[in-house]
C-alpha cells in the first residue's frame, strides 16, 4: 500500500481570470462566437499549464512504502561498527554467568594481567563473581561474601594469567578420537563457501575440549579448514560446556547474524576463514585460487554497491526510483559484504611470500582489512609486504618449530616470531589443533621465547594478542575489572618448561583443579628458579644468518681433530654399561674443566692440563651429556613429507594387492637403508641440537587412510650429521629391527585399505610360524624374529590388540621353544596392561610421550596432571617395563631434549633427570638393540649455559669418539 504526498509548492495553480460580461445585450451570434473563442482559449491555456506544470508535479509525488522506517533503519545500520557498549566494563554480571556459582577470591597471587603490551604484573588478589573479574590487586572488603558463600584459594605467590586464547583451532569440527562422523573440517562443494559456519558442525563431545582446558585454554577460534579459498565463517568459542549443553551457548558474543535476530545491542564482530596456497590444489593452482577470491569479492562488492545506492535513494526520499525494488541482499554473500564493510575479523591462511603478496594485493584491490595471517611461514622474510595490507598489518599466527612438512613451509624458522616482533608486527602462537595438541599451546610460547621472543610478548602471543586480533580483548586475554573471569593458576612461571595449570576457571566456574580430585601438581617445582622467567640464550648470529639465507642458512659445523678444552663446566654425564653415569656435578661456584683429545674425554677436573688446545670453549656453567637418539619418524627417508618426489615412495602392501613377481617375495620386504638420504634439513637441524643418531623404518601411517603397508620393512640406524652413506660411521647399523603395523582401519579407509585386525594378526601368526620360505626376504627375517635374533617392532596403540599380540607371543614361543624380542611402539593404551607387558618382557616406545586420543585405538589415554596423578610412563615404569620415547614427524626430532625435560617435570618427582634422559638415549638404544653399536664411545653434547634440560642452555659442540673429532657448532 502506498500513500501520495505532494512535494512541490506548484501543486495548486491559479486559474485564468475571465473578463467581466458587459451589461449591453449583444446579438446571439456574437455571444455564441465569444463563448466559442473563450472555451478554445481556456482549453489551450489548460493544456499548456498541464504540460508546463502538471507533469513536474507528478514527478515530485513519491509513494512511500509502509516499511520505510524499517528500510531506513537497515540503511542507518550499515554505518554501525562492531564493538562492545561504552559501559561494557561497568557491567554487574556476565551474560554467561551460571546462577548458583559462588564467588572466588584468589589471594597472594603474582598476576600477569596482559595489559600494557604484556608488561603489567600485579602482586595481590583477584576476585571473581558473576562471571567477571570484580577486583584485581586490592579487593575492597564490601565485595566479600560471608562464610561458605565464597571460595578462597591461596595462590602462595604463584603466577596467575588470563585464560589462553587459541586463535587457530579446529576443536569440535575435527573431533577426537577421529571418526568419519565427527569430521567437518573441509567442504567438497567448491572453493568459495562463505555461507558455511563452523558452529553448525561443532561436536560438543570432542574429547579434546577437556584436555585443552587442562592446558589452560579457555577460548578458541574454531576455524573451518584450508582446502577452500573461503572455507566459511569461524566462531569464538568458550571451551566450557554450559548448563544447557548447547553449541550456541558456548559461542562468545554470538554475532547477530547467527540466528538472524535483531537487537539494540552494539554490533558484534564476525569471523571468516580464507586460504591460499597448496591446500587448495583440488580446485586448481595458485592462479585459480586467487581468481576465485577476486571473483567472490567482486560479487560481494556489487551487492555492497547496490545496497549503498539503494540506501542513498531511500535516505533522500526518492521512493519512486525504488518502486518495485527490495533491499539488495543475498544470504550466501552477506558475510563477505560485511567483510567489505569492515565488520569481520578475517583469518587468512597463507604460507609463502607469493601467497602473502597475493592476499595483500587482494585487500588493497577490494579495500578490506585482515585480522590475522595464519601459518605464514615466510612472513618473517617479508615484513614490509605484510605492513602493506589494507588497513594495517595483521597479527601473524605461527608455529614455533613445526616446519618443513610441505614445500610452502620449508623456509619457516624458529626465529620468525622474534623477527616479526622486531619489525613491529604482532605475533600469535597457535596450535592448529589437532595438528599440534591444543593442550600444549603454551609450549609453543615457551619455544618462541627460547628462540628470542621477549617474555612479555611470548605470554601475550597466547592471550592478549589473539584476543585483540579476534576483537575480543575487551573481555578475554587481559585481566582487568569487568573482563570475563577466565583465569589460570600455574604451578610455575608459564614460560617454564612443563608449566602446568593448578586450577582453571572459565566464566568464574572452576573447570580443572578441584581440591577433592586430589591431583598432585607441581611437586619438585618448589624452587625459586621455577617461579622466575626462564633465562634463554642469545641467537643474534643465527637469526641474522637465517634472514641472510632466506630461511635456509648453512648447517655445517667446524671440525677439530686435536685437543679441545671446555671450561666452567657444571655437570658432566657419560654413557656406561648401566646407562648414564655422573662424572661431575658442581654448582654456580663449583665448576670444572674437561679436556677432549681426538674426540675422547681425557681429563675432568680443575687441574687438567689446558695447553696446546686447538679450541677453548667457555660453557658458562654448562654441561656435557650423551647425545640423543630419535625414533619413529621418517627422518632420513624424506626431505618434505607432502612432496613425494623428495621421499622413498609407496611400498607394496601384500594385504592389499600382489607384490610384483620381480621381487620374488610375497611379503615385499624392503630395507630402509636402501632409501636413506643424508643432508636433509630436519636431520641436520636435529644434529645441531644434539640428536646425533636416528633409527628409521619405512613405516608410514596416514591418519585418514591408515598405513601404506602392514609390513614396514627393516629399519636402519644412522648418524644425523653425516654427509653421505660412505662417510665413516655414517651408518651405525644397516639392519636394526623388523617392523610391522597392527591396528583398526583408519577413519577414511575403504575397501582393501580397511584391512581387518584379525587379518593382520593372522598374517603375523603365519609369518612367525614359518609361513614364508626362508629363501625370501620376508621368510628369512621373520624366521630370525621368531628365533629372537632380531627385534620385532610392532606399531600398535590399542590395549585389546596388544593383549591379543601377547597371547600370540606366548603361542609362538611355546611352539618354537624360543624367546622373541618384541617392542610395542606408539602403545598409547599400554598402561592398561602394564603388568602383562612387563611379564612378557616386551619393551615399549611411547609415541608421543604426552598422549592424545587421536584414533579409536588411542582413546583410553592417561592424561597426567592436572587431570590424573599417573602418566602412562609412570605406570609402565612402576610395572617394570623398559620404556623409551619417540616422535611421529621428522621436525619434532629437534625438540627431543625439551620433550625429555617435560617427562621429568610432569612426573612430580617420580622420574629423575638421568632416567628421563635415557629414554631418548641409552634406554632407547638398548630397546632397539643398537647399544652395542653405539656403546660407551657414543657422542657427547656440550651445552653452554645449562644442562640438556634447561631453556637457558644452547648446544655448542658435539664430541664424537668414534670419529675422533669435536664439531664446533
N, C-alpha and C positions, 0 to 999 in steps of 0.2 A: 504494500500500500504506500502510496505517495501522497503528499500534500503539496499545494502550489504556493509559491511565495513570489511577490513582485520585488525585484531588486533594483528598479530604476525610478527616479522621480518623474520620468516621462510616461508613467503608466496612465495618468489622467490627462488627456489632451483637450484644449478648448475647442468648442465647436465654432464654425464660421458664423459671424453675426449677419443676419439678413436686414436689408434696409426696411424702414417703416413704410406701410402702404399709404398712398395718397387718399385724401377724402373725396377727390373728384372721381366720378364713375366713368370708367373708360369703356370703350366698346369691348364686347365679349371676345372678339377675335384677338384684340390686343392683349386682353387678360390671359387668354389661353397661350398666346405666344410668349408672354413674360413668364408664365408658370413653367412652360417647357424649358425656356432658357435657364431659369433658376434651378430646376431639377438636374439639368445636364451639368450646370456649374457645380452644384453641390456634390453630385456623383463623382465628377472629376477631381474635385478637391479632396473628397473622402478617399478616393483611390490613391491619390498622391500621398496623403497623410499616412495611410496604411503601409504603403510601400516605403515611405521615408522613416516612419517611427514604429510601426506595429511589429515588424519582424525583429527589430532590435530589442523590443520589449520582451518578446517571446524567448529570445536567446538568454536573457538575464533572469528568467524564471526557472529555478532549479528545483527538481523534485528530490527532496531529502529522504533517504531511506530511514525506516523506523529503527534500524540498528546502527544509526550514525554514531551514537555515543560509543558503542562497542568498537566500531571501526577506528574512531579517533583514539580510543584507549589503546588499541593494538598498535597504532602508529606511534603514539607517545611512548609506548613500552620499548620501541626499537632503540630509543636513545638511552635506555637504562643500562647501567654497568653492573656486573656481578660484584658482590662483596657483602660483608656482614653489616647488620644495622649499626649505626653510630654508637648505640648504647649496649652493644653486644657484651662487652666485658663487665657490665654492671648487672648482668642477669643474676637472678637469685637461684635459678635451678637450670640444669641441662634438660633439654627435651629427651635425652637418652637416660635420664635418671630412672632407676628401678625403685618403686616405693618399697620401704622396709629396709633399704640399705643404710647401715649405720655409718656415721661419720668416722673418719680415720685421722688420727694425729700421728705423724711420723716425727719423732723427736731426735735431736742430736745428729742431724744429717749434714753431709757435705753435698750441697745442691749445685749441680751443674745445670743451669737453667736453660741454656741455649740462646739466651738474649745477648745483645751486643756482639753479634757475629761469633757467638760461642765463647766469649771471653769472661762472661759473668759467672762467678762462683759465690754462693751464699752459704754461710755456716749458720745453721739453726734448724727450725722446724718447718713443716709444711702440713696444712690442714685441708682435708678433702671432705666435701659434704655436698650432697645433692648432685653428684656427678661432676662437680667442678672444683678447681683449686680456690679455696676461700681466703687463704693467707699463706705467705711464704716468708721465711726468715723469722719474723716475730708473729706469734699468733695471739691476738687480743683475748683476754680472759672471757669476754662475753660470748665468744664463738663456741666455747667448750660446752659439751653436754655432760650431764652428771652420770656417774657410775657406769652401769652396763650399756648405757646408750651411746657410748663412744669407744672405738677400738684404738688402742695405743700401741705403737711399735717403736721400740728404741733402736735407732739405726747404729748407735755406738760409733758415730763418726764415719760410717760407710757412705759410699757415693750413691746419690740419687740422681736420676736423669729423667727427662721426658721419655715416654714410650717411643720405641723405634718406629720409624715410618719407612716402609719399603716402597719405593716409587715404581718398581718394576717387578711385578709378581703375577703368576698365573694360578695362584692358590684358588681352589674352588672350581676352576674350569679345566684343570689338568690334575685331577684328584689322586690322592694316594690311598690305597695301592692303585696303580694304573690299571684301568679297565676300559673296555670299549664304551661301556655305559656312562663313564664319568669324563670322557674326553670331549671337550668342546673348544679346543684351542683355536683351530683354524676352520674356516668355511671353504668349501669347494665350489662355491657358486659365484665366482668372479673376483676380479682384482679390487673392485671398488664396492665396499659394503658398509657405508656409514650408518645405515639403518639398523645394523645388528648391535646388540647390547650384551656385554659380558655378564651382567647381572641376571639375564634371563636363563643362563646355564649354570649358575653358581651352585655347587654341591656343598651343602652345609654339613655333610658327613665326612668331608675330606679329613683324613687323619693328620694332615699337615697342620691344621689350624691349632690344635693343642700344642704341637711341637714348636710352632713358630712363636706362640705366646711364651713358651718356656725359654725361648731365647731373647725375650724382651720386646718382641714385635707386637705392637698394639694396633697398627693401621697399615693397610697395604692398598696400593693402587692395582686393581685387578684388570690387567690389560688383555685384550684379545691377542692372538698370535701374530706372527710377522710374515705369514705366507700370502697375505693380501696387501695391496698397496694402501688401502684403508680397510682395516680389519673390523672396525666398529667402535662403539662407544665404551669407554672404560669407566670404572666407578671406584671411589674411595670407600673402603670397607673396614669397619672395626671388626677385629677377629673374634670378639666375644659373642657367643650365642645369647640372644636376648630371651626374655621370658616367653615371648610368643613364637620363638624359633623360626621366624621367617627371614628370608633373604633381605627383603625390603628394609626390615628394621635394623639390619646390620650396616646399611649404607649410611655413610657420613654425609650429612647435608644433601639429601636426595634432591637433584635438580627438579625444577617444576615440570620439566618435560617428561619426567619418568612416568608419570601417570596422567599427564595432560591436565593437571589441576591448575586452577587459578589461585593466586594468593596475594595478599597485601604485603607479604614479607619481601625484603630486597631480593633481587635476582641472585641465584646461586651459580657457582661455577659448574660447567660441564667438562667432560674429559673425552678425548678421542685418541685412538691409536692409528698411526700411519707408518709405513715402512718403505724402504727402498733397498736395492742390492740383491744379493744372491738368493735370498729366501723366496723371492717372487718368481723363480725361474719356471714354474709351471705355467705362467702366463706370458712368457717371453723373456727377453733380455732387459738390460737396464733402459734402453731406449723405449721399449714398450711400457715399462713401469712408469717412467717419468711422463710419458704421454698420457697414460691412464689417469695420473694425478692431475695433469694440466686440464684434461678434458672434464674431469669431475669438478675441479674448482671453477672452471668456466661455466659449467651448468649451474653451480651454486651462485656464481656472480650474476648470471642472467636473472635468476629468481630474486636475488637481493636487489638488483637494479629495478626490477619490475615492482617489488614491494616499495622501494623508495619513491618511484614515480607515482604509484597508486596513492601513497600517503601524502605526497606533495599536493596532489589534486584534492584529496579529501580534506586536508587541513586548510586549503584555500577556498573550500566550499564549492568546488567545481563538480558538483554531484552529477550533472547531466553527462559530463565526459566519462563518468564511471558507470553510467546506466548499463545494466546487464553484466557487469563485471563483479567478481568477488575478490577478496583479498588474496593476492598470489602466494600460495604456499604449497609445499609438497612434502608429505610425511617422510619420504625416502631421503630427501635432500636437506631437510630443515636443520639437521645438526651441522652440516657444512656451511649453511648460510650463517649459522651462529658463529662458526669459526671466523668467517669474514667480518663479522660484527664485533670480534674481539671478546667473545663470551665463552670461549672454550680453551681449556688448557690442553694443547696438543703435545702428545708424546710421539716423537719421530725416531724410529729405528733406522739408523744409518751408520755404516761402518767406515768406509773408505773416504779418502779425500774427494773422489769424484762424486760419491753419494752425498756427502755433506755439501759440496758446492752445488749439486743439483737442487737440494732441498732449500738452500739459502736463496738461490735464484727464484725458486717457486714462491717463497714467501714474499719476495720483492715484486714479483710479477702480479701477485694477487693480493698483496698487502695484508698479510695476517701474521701474527707472532707465533713462535713456537715456545712452549714452556720448557721442554727438555729434549735433548738429544740422547738416544739410548744406544748402548754398546760403543758406538763412536770410537772405535779402536784407533783411528787416525786423527781424531780431533786435536790431540795434543801436538800434532805436526802442523796443523793449520789453524791456530787460534785466531788469527786475524780474519780468516774466512768466517769462522763461527760468529765473530763480532758483527759481521755484515748482515746477519739475519734481521729481517724487517722487525722493528720494534725493540731490538736489542738482543744481546747474546743470551741464548737459553742456558739453563743448567745442563751439565753433561753427566750422564749416569753411566758408570763404568763398573767393570770387574777390577779387582786389584791385580791378579796374576793369571787369570783364565784367558789365555790367548792361544793362537796358532792351531785352533781346532778346525778352521776353514781359512781359505785364502784371504778373505777380506779382514780376518782378524790377525793375520800373520805379523803385522808390524805393530801390534799392540805392545804396550810396555808397562812394567811395574812402576815406572817413573811418570806415567801420564798424569796422574792426579796432581802431583806436585807442579808439573809444567803448566797445566791448565790454571792452577791456583796462582802461580807466579804471573800469569797473563790476565788476572782479574776475572776469570771465569769460574762460576760456582760449580762445585764438584759434589756429585752424589754417588755413594757406593750402593750398589743394588744386588739383589740375589738372582733375578730372573728365575725365581722358583718355578719348577723344581730343577732347573739346570744346575744351580747350587742350592743347597738346603737353606731355606729361609731362616731357619733357627739360628744359623751361624752368620748372619749378615754383619754382626759386629766384628767378626773375624776379618771380613773384607776391610772394615775401617782400621783394624789393627795392622793389617798388612800395608794398607795405604800409608799409615803413619810410619811404619818401619822403613818404607822406601821414600820418606821425605815430607809427607803431608803434615803440616803443623798439627799438634794435638787438638786445638780448638776447632780446626776445620775438619779433622778426621771425625770427631764426635758430631759436629754439625752435619756431616755428609750423610748421616743416617737418622737425623732428627729434624732440625730446623730448616735445613736447605731443601730436602724433599718436601717438607710440609709447605714451604713457601712456593715451590715450583708447582704444587698442586692447588695453590690458592687457599690453603687451609691453615696457615700459620697463625691465624687469629685464635685457633683453638687447640691445635696439636703441634708437637715438635718443639714447643717452647713452654716452659713453666712460668706462668705469671697469674696473678689474681684474675679469675674469670675464665681461664683456659680449661679445657677438659681435664678431668682427673685421671690421665693416663700416665702412670708413674712406674719406674723400675728402681728397685733397691738392689745393688750389686754386692757381691762378696769381695770384690777387689776393684781397682780402678778399671773402668770399662775397656780401656785400651790395653790392659794387661792380657797376655795370652791366657786362655782358659777362664776369663771372666765369666761368671755365671750369675744370673738373676737369683736373688734370695726370695724376692716377692715381686709380683707384677699385678698392678691394678689397671683396669680399663673402666672408664666412667666411674671411678671410685669403688669398683667392686673387685675384690681380691680374686685373681684367676689362678695364681701359682704361689705356693709357699705357705699354705695354711699350717699353723703350728701343729695341728692334730695329725698331719700327714707324717710327721717325724722323719723328714728327709734331712740328712746331714749335708750341708752346703758350705763349702769354703774351708773345710778342715785342712790345715797345713798352710793356709794363706794369711796367717795372723801377723806376719812380719810387716814392718813399715814399708818395705820395698814393694809390697803388693798394693799399697794404698796410693803410691805415687805414680805420676805419669811416667811410663817407661821411657828410659833413655834409648835413643836409636843412633845408628852410625850416620856418618856423612856420606852422601852419594854424589857429590858435585861433579867429580870427574866422570863417573859412569853416566850420569844424566846428560852431561854435555856431549859425550860420545854418542849416546843414543839419538840425540837430536841431530848431530852432525851426519850420522849414517842413516837417517830417516827410519829409525826403529830397528835397524839390523847392524849393530856395531860388531866389529870382530870379536870373537870369543876365545882366541888363542891365548896361551899363557907363556910366561918366560920360564925356561927350564934351567936349573942349576944342578950339575952333577957332583960338584965339590961340597965343601963344608958350608952349612947354613946354620946360623945361630938365631934362636928365638929367646928374647929377653922379656923379663917381667911377666912370667907365666904363673898363673894362679892355680891351674889344675892340669894334671896330665893323666889320661887314661890310655890303655893299650889293650890289644887283643891278647887273649891267653887261651889255654886249652879249656878252661872252665867258662869262658865268655869274655867279660871285660874286667880287667883289673885296674886298680887305682895305684898309680905310681907316685903321685904327689897331689896333695890338697893343701892349699895355703889360704891366705886371706888378703885383704886390701894392703895390709902392712907386711905380709909374708909371701913373697913371690920368689920364683926361681928362674934358672936359665936351662935351656935344652939345646944340646948340640946334635946336629944331624950330619953324618958323614956318609956320602954315597947313598943317600936315601934312607939310612938307618939311624935310629936313636943310639948315640954313642955315650952320652952323658946327660944326667939330670941332676942339677944342683947348682948352688951359687958359686961353688969353687971350680966349676967346669972351665977348661981352657978355651977361651973365646977367640984366640988369634987365628990368623990365616983363613978367615971366613970369606967366602965369595959373596955372601949376603948376610946382613944382620937385620932382624925384624923385631921391632918393639910391639909386643902383643897388648901392652897397656892393661894388664890384669886379665888377659885372655886365657885360652886353654888349648890343649891338644887332645883329641879323642879319635877313636876309629871312624873311618868314613862310613857312610850309609850305603845300603843296597836297596833297590826298588824292584817291585814285582807286581804283575797284574795288568799292566797297561801295554799297548803296542809300541812302547819306546824302542827305537832302533829298527822297527819294521816299516814305519811310515813317517813321512815328514808332516803332512797335513791330513788329518782324519777325513775330512769331507772331499778330498781330492784323490780319487782312485789312482790317478797317474803317479802319485808320489808314494804308493804303498805296494804291497805284495799282490793284491788282487783277491779274488774269492776262491777259497779252496773247495774241493769237491766234498759233498756230503753224501756218504754211502747210504744213509737212511732216506734220502730224498730222490736219488737217481743213480744210474750206473756210473761208476768210475771208469774212465777210458781204459780199454784193454792195454794200451801202450804202457800203463803203469804196472801192469801185471800184479795188481794188488787191489782186492775188492774193497779194502778199507781206505785206500788213497792216503796212506800215511805220509806226512810231509815233515820236513825239518826246518825249524825257524832259522837255523844258521845259514841256510841257503838263501834266505830272503833278507838277511841282515844288511843294514846300510848304516854307515858311520857318518858322523858330522852333522846329524840332524840338530836343529836348534834346540829342541827340547832336551836332547841328550847332552849337548854341550853346556846348556844353562844348568842342568842338573849337576853336571860335573863341577862347575864353578862354585856351586853352593855346598859341595861336599858329598854328593851322591855319586860315587865313583864306580859302582857296579850295578848291573841290571840283569835280571833274568826275564826273558821274554818268550812267550809262546805265540802260536798263531790263533789263539782264542779271540773271537770277535762276536760279541753279543749285542745286538741291536735291541733297545728296549721296546720297540714297536713290533719287530718281526722275529726276534729271537736270534740264536746263534747261527753262524754260517754253516757250522758242522758240529755234530756231536763229538767227532774226533778232532781235537785241536792240535794234534801233532806233537812234536818233540821240541822242547824249549832249549834255549841257548843262554849262557851267561857270558857277559862281555863287559869291557871297560867303556864307560860312557864318554870318556875324553879322547879315545883313540881316533886316529885319522882314517885308518882303513884296517881291513882284516889281517893284513900281512905284517903289521907292526908287532913287535914283541909284546906278549901278554895281552894283546887286543881281545882275543877270545879266551876267556878263562876256562870254559868247559863247553865243548861243542854240543854235547847232548846232556842236558841236565835232568829232565824228567819227561814222563809221558802224561799227556793231558787229555781229559775228556770233560764234557759239559752235560749235566743231567738237570732237567728242570721242566716245569709245566710250560705249555705253549705261551708265547708272548701275546699280549692283548690283541694285536692285529695280525697274528699268524693265521693263515688259512690253508686248507688243503694239505699238501705234503709238507708244508712248512710247520704245521702243527703236529709234529711227531709226538706220540703219547709217551708219558713217563714209563709206562710198562714196556713199551717197545725199546726205549733207550736202555732200561735195565736188563731186558732180555738180551739185547745185543752185547752189553758189557759182560754178562754172565757167560755167554758163548765164547767171547774173545778170551776171557780169563781161563776157560776150560779147554784151551787148545782148539778153538773153533776155526782158526785160520792156520794154514800151513806155515811152519816156521821159515820156509824159504821166501815168504813175502815179508815186506817191511812190517805190515800190521801184525802178522802172526809172530814174527821174531820178537818184537818189542813187547807185545802183550804177554808172551811167554816169560820174558825177563821180569816183567812186572809181577806176574803170578808167583815167580820164584823169589821175589823180594830183591832182585838185583838192580832194579831201577825204581824210583818213586813213581807212584801213580797219583797224580794231582787231579782231584775231581772238583770242578766248579759246581757248587750246589748251595742252595740257600735254605730250603725247607727242612724243618726238623723231621717231618714224616719221611721225606725221601732219604735223608741221612740215616734214619733208623733202618730203613729197608736196605740201604747200602751196607750198614754194619752187619746185618744178618747175612748179606751176600758175602761179605768178607769172611765171616766165620765159616760159611759153607765152602768157599774156595780153599781156605786154609786147611779145613778138615779133609777135604777130598784130595788135596795135593800134598798135604803134610809140610806146608811152608808157612812163612810169615811174610806178609806183604807190607810194604812201607807206603801207607796211604797218607794223603794230605787233603783235608777239606778246605777249599778256597771259597771266599765270599762268606759262607757259613753264617748268615745273618741270624738264624734261629738256633745256632749250635748250643747256646746257653740252656735251652730247654732239655737237652740230653747230654749235658756236660759230663756227668759221671760215666755214662755209657761210652762216650767218645774216649775218655781217659782210659777206661778198662780195655778198649780195643787198641790202645796206643796209636791213635790217629792224631796227627798234628793238625793245627788249624791256622790258616792265614785269613784274618778278618779283613774284608774289603767292603766298605770303608770301615775304619776303626770306630767312627761315630756313626751309628746305624741310621737308616732311613727306610720306611716301609714302601719301597719302590714298587714291587710287584706282589702278587698274592703269596708267592713263596717267601717273601721278606716281611710279611705284615705283622708278625709277632715279635716286635723288637723289644729290647730292654733299653729304654731311653737314657738312663743315667740321670744325675742331678740336673735340674731340681725336681724331676718327676719320679725318679726311683733312686734308692740308695746304691743299688748294684748297677754295674755295667756288664755287658756281655764279656768283656775282657776279664773283669774281676771274678766273675763266676767261673769262667773257664780255668783261670789260674788257680782258684781255690779248689777246683776239682782235680788239679794236677795235669791239665792238658798243656802241651807245649804250644805256645801261641806266638805268632808273628803278625805283622800287619802289611797291607799292600794298598794299591791305588787302582782306580779304573782307567784314568786318562793320563796321557803322557805328560801334559803340562803340570800335573799335580806332583810329579817327582821333585820339583824344585822346592816344594813346601814340606818335604819329608820331616825335617828336623822340628818344625813347628807343630806338625801333627803328633809327633812323638812327645813333645813337651806337653801338649794338651792331654795326652793319655795319662801322664803322671799327675798333672794338676787336677784332672777330673776324678781321680781315684780316691780323693780325700785322704791321701797319705798311704794308701794300701799298695801302691806301686811306686817303688823308689826309682830315681833317675837312671841308674845304670841298667836296671831291669827294663825300663821303658826304651832306653837307647838300643838295647839288644834286639828288641822286636823288629827293628829295621836295620839291623847289622848282624851281629854274631848269631842270634837265635834264628833269624830268617835264613842265614847262610846254612845253618845246621838243618833246618826243616827241609830245605831244598837239596841238601847233600853236596853243597859246594864249599863247606867249611874247610875241608882238607885241601881244596884247590886254591883257596884264598889264604887260610891259615893265619898264623901269628905274623906273617910278613905282609898282611893286608895294609892298605893305605891308612894313613892318619890325616886329619884335617886340623889346621891351625886357625883358630878364631881370635880375632882382635876384639878386645873389649868385653869379653864374657865367654860363656860356655855355648855349646851347641843348642842349649835350651833357651837362650836369652835373646830378647829383642834388641838388646844393646850390642850384640856381637855381629861380626862380619867375617866370613871366610876370607883368608888372605893367602893361604898356601896349602898345597897338598903334598904330603910326604909319601913317597912310593918306594918301599924297599925292593919290590920285585923289579922295578925299572931302574933302581939305583939313582934316583934323582928327586929333586924337590921342584914342584911347579909353583911359581910365584904369580898370584892372580892379580 
